[in-house]
């Protein structure tokens, strides 16, 4: 139950707009990898599809190399 509880908390944080870009991609990666993205309300499946279609996430839910590079740049700016 521990991981499901973590996912539920992450979903609530996402809904509240409290996740940064990396956390959002990580959450949707988990949802895609587990198949949950396609069983939750439609907005999650549409967002998951959009993240895959734009090349941010792979079909397996991994953060793409391109998205990883963008996130690294954003992280650098945030700490500067």
C-alpha positions as CSV (number, residue, x, y, z in Angstrom):
1,X,0.0,0.0,0.0
2,X,3.0,2.3,0.5
3,X,3.5,3.1,-3.1
4,X,-0.2,3.6,-3.8
5,X,-0.3,6.1,-1.0
6,X,2.7,7.9,-2.5
7,X,1.0,8.0,-5.9
8,X,-2.2,9.3,-4.3
9,X,-0.3,12.1,-2.5
10,X,1.5,13.0,-5.8
11,X,-1.8,13.1,-7.7
12,X,-3.2,15.5,-5.1
13,X,-0.1,17.7,-5.3
14,X,-0.4,17.6,-9.1
15,X,-4.0,18.7,-8.9
16,X,-3.1,21.5,-6.6
17,X,-0.4,22.7,-8.9
18,X,2.4,22.0,-6.4
19,X,4.6,19.8,-8.6
20,X,7.5,21.3,-10.6
21,X,8.2,20.1,-14.2
22,X,10.5,17.3,-13.2
23,X,8.1,16.0,-10.5
24,X,5.2,16.1,-13.0
25,X,7.2,14.1,-15.6
26,X,8.2,11.6,-12.9
27,X,4.6,11.2,-11.8
28,X,3.3,10.7,-15.3
29,X,6.1,8.3,-16.0
30,X,4.9,6.2,-13.1
31,X,1.3,6.4,-14.2
32,X,2.3,5.4,-17.8
33,X,4.6,2.6,-16.7
34,X,2.0,1.1,-14.3
35,X,-0.9,1.6,-16.8
36,X,-2.8,3.8,-14.4
37,X,-2.6,6.8,-16.8
38,X,-5.2,5.0,-19.0
39,X,-7.5,4.0,-16.1
40,X,-7.8,7.3,-14.2
41,X,-10.1,10.1,-15.3
42,X,-9.6,11.1,-18.9
43,X,-7.5,14.2,-18.2
44,X,-4.6,12.0,-17.0
45,X,-4.7,9.8,-20.1
46,X,-4.8,12.9,-22.3
47,X,-1.9,14.5,-20.5
48,X,0.1,11.2,-20.6
49,X,-0.5,10.9,-24.4
50,X,0.5,14.6,-24.9
51,X,3.8,14.0,-23.0
52,X,4.5,11.0,-25.1
53,X,3.5,12.7,-28.4
54,X,5.7,15.7,-27.6
55,X,8.7,13.5,-26.8
56,X,8.9,14.4,-23.1
57,X,8.2,10.8,-22.1
58,X,8.7,7.4,-23.8
59,X,5.9,5.0,-24.2
60,X,7.4,3.1,-21.3
61,X,7.2,6.2,-19.1
62,X,10.9,7.1,-19.1
63,X,11.9,10.8,-19.2
64,X,13.3,11.3,-22.7
65,X,16.9,12.5,-23.2
66,X,15.7,15.8,-24.6
67,X,13.3,16.4,-21.7
68,X,16.0,15.5,-19.3
69,X,18.4,18.1,-20.8
70,X,15.7,20.8,-20.6
71,X,15.0,19.9,-17.0
72,X,18.7,20.0,-16.2
73,X,18.9,23.5,-17.6
74,X,15.9,24.6,-15.6
75,X,17.4,23.2,-12.5
76,X,20.7,25.0,-13.2
77,X,18.8,28.3,-13.6
78,X,16.8,27.7,-10.4
79,X,20.0,27.3,-8.3
80,X,21.9,30.2,-9.9
